[in-house]
Each structure stands twice: as structure tokens, then as C-alpha cells.
Amino acid sequence: MFHLPHFDDSDNPLHTHLYEERTSVRSANTTAGVQRCGTVRTIATIGVYEHDAESFRLALDDAGIRLLVDVRQRRGVRGPLYTWANAQRLQRLLAGAGIAYAHHPELAPTTELRELQYREDAERGVGKRSRDRLAPEYIARYTDEILDRAPLHELLYEVSVRGPAALMCVESEPAACHRSLIAARLAQRHGFAVRHLHAE
């Protein structure tokens, strides 16, 4: 898991808005599914690779996940083993398990950023499915170009209302995927505990 530097945005009007919205939601929300240990909520992450449809559903169910947050740019996975993870089939799978679905493309890396990572993978002699970490340049640029600019208030609201959530992308290793950076931001700025779900 990556540890991103802390940025103090306490004077930022957006930060104040998010804090006030989160406070009002937490005081009004009586949904039983929100995970807390005291006041700590948990955000999970999960990847598609190494799962089949049943193991993916079971991993979410065992973790008590009630909302899957898809942070992919393109909601499809190549290859016959992962057709279940294409958007429409995935949503049907989740609906059958009583799990809500939300797509947050504003948190997805751009095509340019993905290609930057692919070049790094090629230099290291690894593929997307065997990658174990993100390139430092990718981390820096994703943080600056995507994460620092993305409004997180809608995601925070959905998690507060719908219950325990998992950030979903394709890579099996969290450190090889931008979802770990989102989870780290939620931990640092909003007090979430982070849990990475792996295939058995």
C-alpha cells in the first residue's frame, strides 16, 4: 500500500463543504451497514483478476460489502475468463447479491496515464496481470491530475448512506492499481480504515 504525503486543505472551501456534509450525513444516517469502529469507517478494495464471478461475489459478501464502486475508465475486461466483469453482467451479478453499484469515472486514470504505466511495465518486463507496483511518475501524476481535483463528496455520501463499500478495478494486487491511491486518500483525509480483498 502506498502512503501519500499529507496535504492540509483545512482552509479549502471544498474541504469545509465535505466535512459539513459528512457530519450531517453521519448524524442523520441510521443505516445499519456502515462499518465503524468507534468513528472509523472501512473502505475495501478488490480487483477482477484471479476471481471468477462466484468467488468475486463471495469475497464481497463475506466482507459485508453493500456498495461496489467501479473506478475503471472502460468498464470491460478482455478475455473470456472475465466477461462477467463487463459492466452490464457485473451489475446483474451484484443485483442478485443485494449489492449496489456505482461508477465513478472521475477517479479513473486517463488513457495517457494508463499508457505511461504500460511503458513502465514493458521496461520492467511485466504485464498488467503480473504488475506488483505502480510507477512513481504514474503515482505523482495521478495524484496531481486526478485525485487532487476529483470531488469526493458524492462518493462519501454514497458510502455513508448505502453502507460498506469496495473500490473495484481489474488488477489483483492493490499496490499495482490506482484504487490503492484512492483508498489511501480516504484514509488520510477522511479517517477510513482500508481493507484489501484478495482471491482465496
FENGI-V846124 format. One line per field, one symbol per residue. ss: DSSP state (2 for helix, 1 for strand, 0 for the rest). psi: psi as a letter, one per 40 degrees, with the letter a starting at -180 (. if undefined). burial: + if it has 16 or more other C-alpha atoms within 10 Angstrom, else -. A space follows every 10 residues. Layout:
BEGIN
ss = ???
psi = ???
burial = ???
END
This chain:
BEGIN
ss = 0000000000 0022222222 2222222200 0000011001 1111111000 0022222222 2200001111 0000000002 2222202222 2222220001 1110222000 2222222222 2222000000 0000022222 2222222000 0022222222 2200111110 0002220022 2222222222 0011111000
psi = hihiihhhfd ehdddddddd ddddddddhe hdehhigbeh ihhiiiidie iidddddddd ddefhehhhh fidhfihiid efddeidddd ddddddefhi hhhgeeeiii dddddddddd dddefiidee heiiiddddd dddddcdeeh hedddddddd ddahihhhad idhdeeiedd ddddddddde fiihhhhii.
burial = -+-------- ----+--++- ++--++---- --+++----- ++++++++++ +++--++-++ ---+++++++ +++-+++--- -++++-+--+ +-++----++ +-++++++++ --+---++-+ +------+-- +++++--++- +++--++--- -++--+++++ ++++++++++ ++++++++++ ++++++++-- -+++-+++--
END
